[in-house]
Amino acid sequence: MRKLFLLLLSLIIISQSAWSQKMYTISNKNVKTWISINDGAVNCYSKLTNTSANPGDTLFTWEYLDVNAPASWTLGFCALPACYTVPATSKADFYVGINKTIDFDCTHSFGAYPNYVPGKGIARFLIYRPGARSMADTISFEGTAAGTGIKTASKSIEASISPNPVKNDLILTLSDLNISSLSIINLVGKEVMLLDVKGAKTFDVSTLPNGIYFLHITKGEATFNKKFIISR
């Protein structure tokens, strides 16, 4: 009986020790990197990597904590590929495969061009495994919006991307082909692909990893960004 008790105690200690390591990492818990996108919004992002070796450890939960931003701003949160309006949805489960990484994307929307509402928005979320909220990580996203000095391409330019999310082929429809350049940029504003809009309407993006991207249109000195997701 004593041996059985000691064995059970050892298993409990080992289990608690393994659980206390969380078996996941978050790349940045205080995110201040942001990128301006069309329709008056800024995007902040972070990443979670599931480092567990247990095939059953794939379920996580995100939970809205609080936000400090101008009253007219709206808030969105994505645990790719699902996106939500916050706080209408304040909590949701998501899955991350073993040794896989998922992007978190927080969007602060602050009006439509040219009626931007300037200011700073800070939103906080909890990330944890179900049943372990006491061990939650807090991540904060900070976005700053300028009220003036932002040049946006004419609203007469309409861009349609299909399908969205995109797998390998991006089908693009533009209402105005008289533009200076067309490219794809990532969340930190780095150009990852240059496109020839006059030569094709379907573009192979199979070399790009899963994530959030922007179709970056330049017309003269103005720019226009169209958000899309690559998810396979």
ChimeraX commands (.cxc) that place a marker at each C-alpha (Angstrom):
marker #1 position 0.00,0.00,0.00 radius 0.5
marker #1 position 2.82,2.37,0.88 radius 0.5
marker #1 position 4.53,1.62,-2.44 radius 0.5
marker #1 position 1.30,2.33,-4.32 radius 0.5
marker #1 position 0.88,5.63,-2.48 radius 0.5
marker #1 position 4.45,6.67,-3.28 radius 0.5
marker #1 position 3.97,5.72,-6.93 radius 0.5
marker #1 position 0.81,7.82,-7.21 radius 0.5
marker #1 position 2.51,10.72,-5.46 radius 0.5
marker #1 position 5.43,10.51,-7.88 radius 0.5
marker #1 position 3.09,10.54,-10.87 radius 0.5
marker #1 position 1.29,13.60,-9.54 radius 0.5
marker #1 position 4.58,15.44,-8.99 radius 0.5
marker #1 position 5.82,14.54,-12.48 radius 0.5
marker #1 position 2.50,15.62,-14.02 radius 0.5
marker #1 position 2.53,18.96,-12.19 radius 0.5
marker #1 position 6.15,19.55,-13.14 radius 0.5
marker #1 position 5.43,18.91,-16.83 radius 0.5
marker #1 position 2.32,21.11,-16.73 radius 0.5
marker #1 position 4.19,23.94,-15.02 radius 0.5
marker #1 position 6.45,24.17,-18.07 radius 0.5
marker #1 position 3.37,25.10,-20.15 radius 0.5
marker #1 position 4.87,23.52,-23.26 radius 0.5
marker #1 position 4.31,26.59,-25.44 radius 0.5
marker #1 position 6.07,29.87,-26.14 radius 0.5
marker #1 position 4.78,33.32,-27.10 radius 0.5
marker #1 position 7.13,35.39,-29.24 radius 0.5
marker #1 position 6.16,38.82,-27.93 radius 0.5
marker #1 position 3.84,39.56,-25.03 radius 0.5
marker #1 position 4.08,43.37,-25.29 radius 0.5
marker #1 position 3.53,44.18,-28.94 radius 0.5
marker #1 position 4.15,47.71,-30.19 radius 0.5
marker #1 position 4.98,46.84,-33.81 radius 0.5
marker #1 position 2.14,47.96,-36.04 radius 0.5
marker #1 position 1.30,48.60,-39.67 radius 0.5
marker #1 position -1.28,50.95,-41.18 radius 0.5
marker #1 position -3.93,49.36,-43.39 radius 0.5
marker #1 position -6.82,50.76,-45.37 radius 0.5
marker #1 position -10.11,51.93,-43.87 radius 0.5
marker #1 position -8.38,53.45,-40.85 radius 0.5
marker #1 position -6.83,50.59,-38.93 radius 0.5
marker #1 position -3.58,49.43,-37.42 radius 0.5
marker #1 position -2.53,45.83,-36.97 radius 0.5
marker #1 position -0.39,44.40,-34.19 radius 0.5
marker #1 position 0.71,40.80,-34.11 radius 0.5
marker #1 position 2.33,38.09,-32.00 radius 0.5
marker #1 position 2.99,34.35,-32.34 radius 0.5
marker #1 position 2.40,31.24,-30.22 radius 0.5
marker #1 position 4.38,28.03,-30.77 radius 0.5
marker #1 position 3.15,24.74,-29.31 radius 0.5
marker #1 position 6.26,22.95,-27.99 radius 0.5
marker #1 position 4.44,20.03,-26.34 radius 0.5
marker #1 position 5.26,16.46,-27.37 radius 0.5
marker #1 position 1.81,15.21,-26.31 radius 0.5
marker #1 position -0.50,14.84,-29.37 radius 0.5
marker #1 position -3.46,15.82,-27.17 radius 0.5
marker #1 position -2.02,19.22,-26.19 radius 0.5
marker #1 position -3.39,21.20,-29.13 radius 0.5
marker #1 position -6.28,23.14,-27.57 radius 0.5
marker #1 position -5.83,26.71,-26.27 radius 0.5
marker #1 position -8.09,29.58,-25.20 radius 0.5
marker #1 position -7.83,33.32,-25.78 radius 0.5
marker #1 position -9.80,35.67,-23.53 radius 0.5
marker #1 position -10.38,39.41,-23.81 radius 0.5
marker #1 position -9.15,41.23,-20.70 radius 0.5
marker #1 position -9.47,44.98,-21.25 radius 0.5
marker #1 position -8.85,47.84,-23.67 radius 0.5
marker #1 position -7.88,51.49,-23.34 radius 0.5
marker #1 position -8.63,53.37,-26.56 radius 0.5
marker #1 position -10.78,56.24,-27.92 radius 0.5
marker #1 position -14.49,55.43,-27.59 radius 0.5
marker #1 position -15.05,55.51,-31.35 radius 0.5
marker #1 position -12.42,52.85,-32.06 radius 0.5
marker #1 position -13.39,49.23,-32.65 radius 0.5
marker #1 position -11.32,46.19,-31.80 radius 0.5
marker #1 position -10.79,42.87,-33.54 radius 0.5
marker #1 position -8.78,39.78,-32.64 radius 0.5
marker #1 position -7.63,36.88,-34.83 radius 0.5
marker #1 position -6.22,33.53,-33.79 radius 0.5
marker #1 position -5.75,32.46,-37.37 radius 0.5
marker #1 position -7.68,31.49,-39.33 radius 0.5
marker #1 position -10.65,32.66,-37.19 radius 0.5
marker #1 position -11.26,36.36,-36.50 radius 0.5
marker #1 position -13.64,37.99,-34.02 radius 0.5
marker #1 position -15.07,41.38,-33.10 radius 0.5
marker #1 position -14.17,42.22,-29.50 radius 0.5
marker #1 position -15.80,42.37,-26.97 radius 0.5
marker #1 position -18.84,40.95,-28.80 radius 0.5
marker #1 position -16.84,37.74,-28.64 radius 0.5
marker #1 position -14.71,37.87,-25.51 radius 0.5
marker #1 position -13.44,34.30,-25.35 radius 0.5
marker #1 position -12.82,31.47,-27.81 radius 0.5
marker #1 position -10.87,28.25,-28.19 radius 0.5
marker #1 position -8.32,27.67,-30.92 radius 0.5
marker #1 position -6.02,24.85,-31.97 radius 0.5
marker #1 position -2.27,24.78,-32.55 radius 0.5
marker #1 position -0.67,21.57,-33.78 radius 0.5
marker #1 position 2.38,20.07,-32.10 radius 0.5
marker #1 position 5.51,22.01,-33.11 radius 0.5
marker #1 position 3.31,24.43,-35.04 radius 0.5
marker #1 position 3.05,28.22,-34.77 radius 0.5
marker #1 position -0.06,30.40,-34.94 radius 0.5
marker #1 position -0.32,34.17,-35.47 radius 0.5
marker #1 position -2.31,36.44,-33.17 radius 0.5
marker #1 position -3.56,39.57,-34.92 radius 0.5
marker #1 position -5.11,42.54,-33.12 radius 0.5
marker #1 position -6.79,45.22,-35.25 radius 0.5
marker #1 position -7.68,48.70,-33.97 radius 0.5
marker #1 position -10.11,50.38,-36.42 radius 0.5
marker #1 position -10.38,54.13,-36.03 radius 0.5
marker #1 position -12.65,55.49,-38.73 radius 0.5
marker #1 position -12.90,55.74,-42.50 radius 0.5
marker #1 position -10.72,57.98,-44.66 radius 0.5
marker #1 position -10.49,60.94,-44.28 radius 0.5
marker #1 position -12.27,60.99,-40.90 radius 0.5
marker #1 position -9.60,59.25,-38.83 radius 0.5
marker #1 position -9.79,59.56,-35.06 radius 0.5
marker #1 position -6.19,59.93,-33.83 radius 0.5
marker #1 position -4.92,58.37,-30.63 radius 0.5
marker #1 position -3.45,55.27,-29.07 radius 0.5
marker #1 position -5.14,51.96,-28.32 radius 0.5
marker #1 position -3.89,49.30,-25.93 radius 0.5
marker #1 position -5.72,45.97,-25.69 radius 0.5
marker #1 position -4.87,43.01,-23.43 radius 0.5
marker #1 position -5.73,39.34,-23.80 radius 0.5
marker #1 position -5.14,36.17,-21.80 radius 0.5
marker #1 position -3.75,33.06,-23.48 radius 0.5
marker #1 position -3.93,29.70,-21.72 radius 0.5
marker #1 position -4.69,26.02,-22.01 radius 0.5
marker #1 position -8.28,25.09,-21.00 radius 0.5
marker #1 position -8.45,24.30,-17.29 radius 0.5
marker #1 position -5.25,26.24,-16.55 radius 0.5
marker #1 position -6.43,29.87,-16.50 radius 0.5
marker #1 position -4.38,30.50,-13.33 radius 0.5
marker #1 position -1.28,29.97,-15.48 radius 0.5
marker #1 position -2.41,32.32,-18.25 radius 0.5
marker #1 position -0.04,34.57,-20.16 radius 0.5
marker #1 position -1.09,38.18,-20.70 radius 0.5
marker #1 position -0.30,39.73,-24.07 radius 0.5
marker #1 position -0.85,43.39,-24.87 radius 0.5
marker #1 position -1.21,45.02,-28.28 radius 0.5
marker #1 position -0.57,48.73,-28.78 radius 0.5
marker #1 position -1.53,50.65,-31.92 radius 0.5
marker #1 position -1.05,54.34,-32.66 radius 0.5
marker #1 position -3.12,56.22,-35.24 radius 0.5
marker #1 position -2.30,59.59,-36.80 radius 0.5
marker #1 position -5.16,61.93,-37.62 radius 0.5
marker #1 position -3.52,63.75,-40.51 radius 0.5
marker #1 position -0.76,63.32,-43.00 radius 0.5
marker #1 position -1.92,59.89,-44.22 radius 0.5
marker #1 position -2.23,59.63,-47.98 radius 0.5
marker #1 position -4.58,56.95,-49.19 radius 0.5
marker #1 position -5.18,55.93,-52.78 radius 0.5
marker #1 position -8.47,56.96,-54.30 radius 0.5
marker #1 position -11.46,55.04,-53.03 radius 0.5
marker #1 position -12.31,54.52,-56.71 radius 0.5
marker #1 position -9.72,51.73,-56.66 radius 0.5
marker #1 position -11.44,48.54,-55.60 radius 0.5
marker #1 position -9.47,45.36,-55.07 radius 0.5
marker #1 position -11.06,41.93,-54.79 radius 0.5
marker #1 position -9.05,38.89,-53.65 radius 0.5
marker #1 position -10.41,35.38,-53.92 radius 0.5
marker #1 position -10.49,32.99,-52.30 radius 0.5
marker #1 position -9.75,34.51,-48.92 radius 0.5
marker #1 position -8.13,32.76,-47.10 radius 0.5
marker #1 position -5.83,31.97,-50.01 radius 0.5
marker #1 position -4.12,28.59,-50.37 radius 0.5
marker #1 position -1.74,28.68,-53.34 radius 0.5
marker #1 position -3.34,30.81,-56.06 radius 0.5
marker #1 position -4.46,34.38,-55.43 radius 0.5
marker #1 position -7.07,35.63,-57.88 radius 0.5
marker #1 position -7.06,39.41,-58.11 radius 0.5
marker #1 position -9.59,41.81,-59.61 radius 0.5
marker #1 position -8.78,45.54,-59.76 radius 0.5
marker #1 position -11.15,48.30,-60.83 radius 0.5
marker #1 position -8.24,50.54,-61.90 radius 0.5
marker #1 position -5.14,49.18,-63.64 radius 0.5
marker #1 position -3.53,52.60,-63.93 radius 0.5
marker #1 position -1.34,52.14,-60.84 radius 0.5
marker #1 position 2.36,52.61,-60.15 radius 0.5
marker #1 position 3.13,49.29,-58.48 radius 0.5
marker #1 position 1.56,46.24,-56.90 radius 0.5
marker #1 position 3.15,44.04,-54.25 radius 0.5
marker #1 position 2.50,41.82,-51.24 radius 0.5
marker #1 position 3.80,42.92,-47.84 radius 0.5
marker #1 position 3.81,41.09,-44.51 radius 0.5
marker #1 position 2.68,42.29,-41.08 radius 0.5
marker #1 position 5.85,44.29,-40.43 radius 0.5
marker #1 position 5.65,46.09,-43.77 radius 0.5
marker #1 position 8.34,44.08,-45.59 radius 0.5
marker #1 position 7.76,43.45,-49.29 radius 0.5
marker #1 position 7.71,39.69,-49.87 radius 0.5
marker #1 position 6.49,39.56,-53.47 radius 0.5
marker #1 position 6.31,42.00,-56.39 radius 0.5
marker #1 position 3.33,41.49,-58.74 radius 0.5
marker #1 position 2.82,42.44,-62.40 radius 0.5
marker #1 position -0.85,43.40,-62.52 radius 0.5
marker #1 position -0.78,43.95,-66.30 radius 0.5
marker #1 position 0.57,40.49,-66.95 radius 0.5
marker #1 position -1.72,38.28,-64.87 radius 0.5
marker #1 position -4.82,38.11,-62.72 radius 0.5
marker #1 position -3.84,34.92,-60.90 radius 0.5
marker #1 position -0.69,34.85,-58.79 radius 0.5
marker #1 position 1.13,31.87,-57.30 radius 0.5
marker #1 position 1.75,32.54,-53.57 radius 0.5
marker #1 position 2.62,28.96,-52.64 radius 0.5
marker #1 position 6.10,30.03,-51.56 radius 0.5
marker #1 position 4.72,32.28,-48.83 radius 0.5
marker #1 position 4.07,30.77,-45.37 radius 0.5
marker #1 position 0.69,30.89,-43.64 radius 0.5
marker #1 position -0.12,34.25,-42.15 radius 0.5
marker #1 position -1.67,37.68,-42.64 radius 0.5
marker #1 position -0.58,39.74,-45.64 radius 0.5
marker #1 position -1.53,42.94,-47.44 radius 0.5
marker #1 position -1.88,43.63,-51.11 radius 0.5
marker #1 position 0.02,46.93,-51.38 radius 0.5
marker #1 position -1.16,49.20,-54.21 radius 0.5
marker #1 position 0.72,52.37,-55.09 radius 0.5
marker #1 position -0.72,55.07,-57.31 radius 0.5
marker #1 position 1.48,58.14,-57.52 radius 0.5
marker #1 position 2.28,59.20,-53.94 radius 0.5
marker #1 position -0.76,57.47,-52.44 radius 0.5
marker #1 position -1.10,53.89,-51.24 radius 0.5
marker #1 position -3.89,51.41,-50.61 radius 0.5
marker #1 position -3.59,48.12,-48.67 radius 0.5
marker #1 position -5.96,45.15,-48.94 radius 0.5
marker #1 position -5.73,42.57,-46.17 radius 0.5
marker #1 position -5.83,38.83,-46.90 radius 0.5
marker #1 position -4.86,35.57,-45.23 radius 0.5
marker #1 position -2.82,32.62,-46.49 radius 0.5
marker #1 position -3.96,29.42,-44.78 radius 0.5
marker #1 position -3.34,25.84,-45.94 radius 0.5
marker link #1:1,2 radius 0.2
marker link #1:2,3 radius 0.2
marker link #1:3,4 radius 0.2
marker link #1:4,5 radius 0.2
marker link #1:5,6 radius 0.2
marker link #1:6,7 radius 0.2
marker link #1:7,8 radius 0.2
marker link #1:8,9 radius 0.2
marker link #1:9,10 radius 0.2
marker link #1:10,11 radius 0.2
marker link #1:11,12 radius 0.2
marker link #1:12,13 radius 0.2
marker link #1:13,14 radius 0.2
marker link #1:14,15 radius 0.2
marker link #1:15,16 radius 0.2
marker link #1:16,17 radius 0.2
marker link #1:17,18 radius 0.2
marker link #1:18,19 radius 0.2
marker link #1:19,20 radius 0.2
marker link #1:20,21 radius 0.2
marker link #1:21,22 radius 0.2
marker link #1:22,23 radius 0.2
marker link #1:23,24 radius 0.2
marker link #1:24,25 radius 0.2
marker link #1:25,26 radius 0.2
marker link #1:26,27 radius 0.2
marker link #1:27,28 radius 0.2
marker link #1:28,29 radius 0.2
marker link #1:29,30 radius 0.2
marker link #1:30,31 radius 0.2
marker link #1:31,32 radius 0.2
marker link #1:32,33 radius 0.2
marker link #1:33,34 radius 0.2
marker link #1:34,35 radius 0.2
marker link #1:35,36 radius 0.2
marker link #1:36,37 radius 0.2
marker link #1:37,38 radius 0.2
marker link #1:38,39 radius 0.2
marker link #1:39,40 radius 0.2
marker link #1:40,41 radius 0.2
marker link #1:41,42 radius 0.2
marker link #1:42,43 radius 0.2
marker link #1:43,44 radius 0.2
marker link #1:44,45 radius 0.2
marker link #1:45,46 radius 0.2
marker link #1:46,47 radius 0.2
marker link #1:47,48 radius 0.2
marker link #1:48,49 radius 0.2
marker link #1:49,50 radius 0.2
marker link #1:50,51 radius 0.2
marker link #1:51,52 radius 0.2
marker link #1:52,53 radius 0.2
marker link #1:53,54 radius 0.2
marker link #1:54,55 radius 0.2
marker link #1:55,56 radius 0.2
marker link #1:56,57 radius 0.2
marker link #1:57,58 radius 0.2
marker link #1:58,59 radius 0.2
marker link #1:59,60 radius 0.2
marker link #1:60,61 radius 0.2
marker link #1:61,62 radius 0.2
marker link #1:62,63 radius 0.2
marker link #1:63,64 radius 0.2
marker link #1:64,65 radius 0.2
marker link #1:65,66 radius 0.2
marker link #1:66,67 radius 0.2
marker link #1:67,68 radius 0.2
marker link #1:68,69 radius 0.2
marker link #1:69,70 radius 0.2
marker link #1:70,71 radius 0.2
marker link #1:71,72 radius 0.2
marker link #1:72,73 radius 0.2
marker link #1:73,74 radius 0.2
marker link #1:74,75 radius 0.2
marker link #1:75,76 radius 0.2
marker link #1:76,77 radius 0.2
marker link #1:77,78 radius 0.2
marker link #1:78,79 radius 0.2
marker link #1:79,80 radius 0.2
marker link #1:80,81 radius 0.2
marker link #1:81,82 radius 0.2
marker link #1:82,83 radius 0.2
marker link #1:83,84 radius 0.2
marker link #1:84,85 radius 0.2
marker link #1:85,86 radius 0.2
marker link #1:86,87 radius 0.2
marker link #1:87,88 radius 0.2
marker link #1:88,89 radius 0.2
marker link #1:89,90 radius 0.2
marker link #1:90,91 radius 0.2
marker link #1:91,92 radius 0.2
marker link #1:92,93 radius 0.2
marker link #1:93,94 radius 0.2
marker link #1:94,95 radius 0.2
marker link #1:95,96 radius 0.2
marker link #1:96,97 radius 0.2
marker link #1:97,98 radius 0.2
marker link #1:98,99 radius 0.2
marker link #1:99,100 radius 0.2
marker link #1:100,101 radius 0.2
marker link #1:101,102 radius 0.2
marker link #1:102,103 radius 0.2
marker link #1:103,104 radius 0.2
marker link #1:104,105 radius 0.2
marker link #1:105,106 radius 0.2
marker link #1:106,107 radius 0.2
marker link #1:107,108 radius 0.2
marker link #1:108,109 radius 0.2
marker link #1:109,110 radius 0.2
marker link #1:110,111 radius 0.2
marker link #1:111,112 radius 0.2
marker link #1:112,113 radius 0.2
marker link #1:113,114 radius 0.2
marker link #1:114,115 radius 0.2
marker link #1:115,116 radius 0.2
marker link #1:116,117 radius 0.2
marker link #1:117,118 radius 0.2
marker link #1:118,119 radius 0.2
marker link #1:119,120 radius 0.2
marker link #1:120,121 radius 0.2
marker link #1:121,122 radius 0.2
marker link #1:122,123 radius 0.2
marker link #1:123,124 radius 0.2
marker link #1:124,125 radius 0.2
marker link #1:125,126 radius 0.2
marker link #1:126,127 radius 0.2
marker link #1:127,128 radius 0.2
marker link #1:128,129 radius 0.2
marker link #1:129,130 radius 0.2
marker link #1:130,131 radius 0.2
marker link #1:131,132 radius 0.2
marker link #1:132,133 radius 0.2
marker link #1:133,134 radius 0.2
marker link #1:134,135 radius 0.2
marker link #1:135,136 radius 0.2
marker link #1:136,137 radius 0.2
marker link #1:137,138 radius 0.2
marker link #1:138,139 radius 0.2
marker link #1:139,140 radius 0.2
marker link #1:140,141 radius 0.2
marker link #1:141,142 radius 0.2
marker link #1:142,143 radius 0.2
marker link #1:143,144 radius 0.2
marker link #1:144,145 radius 0.2
marker link #1:145,146 radius 0.2
marker link #1:146,147 radius 0.2
marker link #1:147,148 radius 0.2
marker link #1:148,149 radius 0.2
marker link #1:149,150 radius 0.2
marker link #1:150,151 radius 0.2
marker link #1:151,152 radius 0.2
marker link #1:152,153 radius 0.2
marker link #1:153,154 radius 0.2
marker link #1:154,155 radius 0.2
marker link #1:155,156 radius 0.2
marker link #1:156,157 radius 0.2
marker link #1:157,158 radius 0.2
marker link #1:158,159 radius 0.2
marker link #1:159,160 radius 0.2
marker link #1:160,161 radius 0.2
marker link #1:161,162 radius 0.2
marker link #1:162,163 radius 0.2
marker link #1:163,164 radius 0.2
marker link #1:164,165 radius 0.2
marker link #1:165,166 radius 0.2
marker link #1:166,167 radius 0.2
marker link #1:167,168 radius 0.2
marker link #1:168,169 radius 0.2
marker link #1:169,170 radius 0.2
marker link #1:170,171 radius 0.2
marker link #1:171,172 radius 0.2
marker link #1:172,173 radius 0.2
marker link #1:173,174 radius 0.2
marker link #1:174,175 radius 0.2
marker link #1:175,176 radius 0.2
marker link #1:176,177 radius 0.2
marker link #1:177,178 radius 0.2
marker link #1:178,179 radius 0.2
marker link #1:179,180 radius 0.2
marker link #1:180,181 radius 0.2
marker link #1:181,182 radius 0.2
marker link #1:182,183 radius 0.2
marker link #1:183,184 radius 0.2
marker link #1:184,185 radius 0.2
marker link #1:185,186 radius 0.2
marker link #1:186,187 radius 0.2
marker link #1:187,188 radius 0.2
marker link #1:188,189 radius 0.2
marker link #1:189,190 radius 0.2
marker link #1:190,191 radius 0.2
marker link #1:191,192 radius 0.2
marker link #1:192,193 radius 0.2
marker link #1:193,194 radius 0.2
marker link #1:194,195 radius 0.2
marker link #1:195,196 radius 0.2
marker link #1:196,197 radius 0.2
marker link #1:197,198 radius 0.2
marker link #1:198,199 radius 0.2
marker link #1:199,200 radius 0.2
marker link #1:200,201 radius 0.2
marker link #1:201,202 radius 0.2
marker link #1:202,203 radius 0.2
marker link #1:203,204 radius 0.2
marker link #1:204,205 radius 0.2
marker link #1:205,206 radius 0.2
marker link #1:206,207 radius 0.2
marker link #1:207,208 radius 0.2
marker link #1:208,209 radius 0.2
marker link #1:209,210 radius 0.2
marker link #1:210,211 radius 0.2
marker link #1:211,212 radius 0.2
marker link #1:212,213 radius 0.2
marker link #1:213,214 radius 0.2
marker link #1:214,215 radius 0.2
marker link #1:215,216 radius 0.2
marker link #1:216,217 radius 0.2
marker link #1:217,218 radius 0.2
marker link #1:218,219 radius 0.2
marker link #1:219,220 radius 0.2
marker link #1:220,221 radius 0.2
marker link #1:221,222 radius 0.2
marker link #1:222,223 radius 0.2
marker link #1:223,224 radius 0.2
marker link #1:224,225 radius 0.2
marker link #1:225,226 radius 0.2
marker link #1:226,227 radius 0.2
marker link #1:227,228 radius 0.2
marker link #1:228,229 radius 0.2
marker link #1:229,230 radius 0.2
marker link #1:230,231 radius 0.2
marker link #1:231,232 radius 0.2
view
